[in-house]
Amino acid sequence: MLLASNGHRRQHEPLDENDLTAALTALNVIGKDYVVFYNCGQDGGCSRLHKHMQLMPMPKDSFAAFLDSEDGKEPSVPFVWFYRRFEDQQATPTSVAMVYTELLKHADRVGHSRSQHADNTPPGAACPHNMILTKRWIIILPRRRAGINKEAGANAMGMLGYIATATQNEISNWMQLGLTETLGHLGVPKEM
């Protein structure tokens, strides 16, 4: 976990350049293929109120794998997402903050009023969303809800198809509901 140093910061707030500086520093220090992710707001899958990001090794077979491939063919996902490759330039905190802000505006346009708890959001809250960041790219994914039920919820990595479960009940529930259908209900559905 990467915690905000200010204990008054909350998980429903958008990230700022200081947050993204910490994220990029962690990614650059580790030197391996890791990802930093942020679950913004109750409907974004956050589990704690204190503002924090999380860090883990990047799964090889996620929906985002196309961003690292030669052909770069986007997979068919049932939800809206916005992403940007950093191409040949190295991502800096300033450049990542600018891209994050731009992509968050797109997410807000399609998702802010569509979240399950839109009527109860605190003043200044960002659109519920997930942010997924590597040294090579960033994804912003607007969210409508954190889960279908107690055993079928997803954080940022879950929205990329990397579902973490703790019990056989959760596995059975996901199998019964179906990954694609469930993720379509958690994110903002694509207009087909």
C-alpha angles and dihedrals in degrees: 000000000000108000126200109247091225108076091205094065114107135211093241092064121097118250118262134202092273090055091048091047088058091047094050092044090054092047092049095046094050091052094196131096101288133149132213117209137185127201104203117201136346093291090046091065100258115165100191134041096221109091111256143147127213132225130204141147110285111251111236097221104049127127086257095061089099089069089067098041129097096238093041094202109172113233122233107261124175095231140062117260135168124211143169132197115218089218115195097338121090113246113247126192090251095049093044091048090052092049092045091052092048094048092044089057089057091047091049091050092057102029118027100091093034098068120112093243098035092129092055102047117131119246111277094019117150122233106280104264148143123240118200117186135183128165088265106042149001132220127197114193120185114220135210098187142357097232148350091232137339091286100043110056130125138202124202094291091047089057087057089057096263101120118187115207132180103191141037087242090062092049091049091048092052091047091051096046096041125234099247096045093047095048088050089059094047097050129043105281119243115244102245 
